[in-house]
Amino acid sequence: MPELPEVETIRLGVERRLRGRTLTDIELHSSRATRHEADLSAYAELAGRRVLEVARRGKFLWLVLEDSPRALVLHLGMSGQLLALSSPLAAPLRHAAATLLTDDGGALAFVDQRTFGYLRTSPLLPTPDERPGGQGTVLPDVPEVLAHIARDPLDPHLDTGAAAERMGGTASAIKRVLLDQRYVSGIGNIYADEALWAIGLHPEVPAAAIPQEQLWELIRTAAEVMRAAVEVGGTSFDALYVDTEGEAGYFARELAAYGQRGAPCRRCGTLIEKLVVGGRATYVCPSCQTRGWVT
Ligand SMILES: [Zn+2]
């Protein structure tokens, strides 16, 4: 499943292709992909409008369109791809859920083999904190259907202190808390393990036992690891993850903990072990990821 860096990589690609372009048509190929929309005429309202911004909050993307009170919201699900085409095809791509046609003669195909992804339209509402709605937008608006999604560590407008305070209020293992969308959104299994390794913290330490400053540093570290992943196009954990140009990501070769069972820790040489925390495969260095905080 794509995690934040992969979705952000795709957002950057969509932004390069669509920002400033006019959507000449939105072709829908799959009723499953529009399962959350009662009235499909909403899409016709969006055609003919210029794309002003391509924004993201958590793993959701949305297009802000000129003079439109509604945004086009996309979720990639388990296997969704957004593929840039230099010209529209005579027939939709295999597994295509929708195709967005643009006034430069190009197109963006939403391809989703496992069909957990979807698109929908949603009215834009003012953000309660009056800050921009997410990454990629300067407008203090967020689609109504995303208003309940917490800001993520890549979002420059995340209130890191408040997120650290929420996390410190629970006795659950820190790995579970990092994955729990109620505290901070969008940290998935790969980047939770990488952030805990980077900061030298054991995944089973109760969040409440970790000082606030270290929780704050952990969120910042997760953001740094994810930004480094965006730099190389994300992690291609399976063949289905590619960016808008069809390219795989290269962060897999940078992974220090995730998936590294039996490999020597890059910091201390101890072999990386695999545990299960909160039902999720978890990779840890048993020597230098401490159970208590050591400064
Ligand atoms: Zn180590």
Residues whose N, C-alpha, C, O or C-beta is under 5 A from the ligand:
A	BS01	ZN	C265 R267 C268 G269 T270 C285 S287 C288
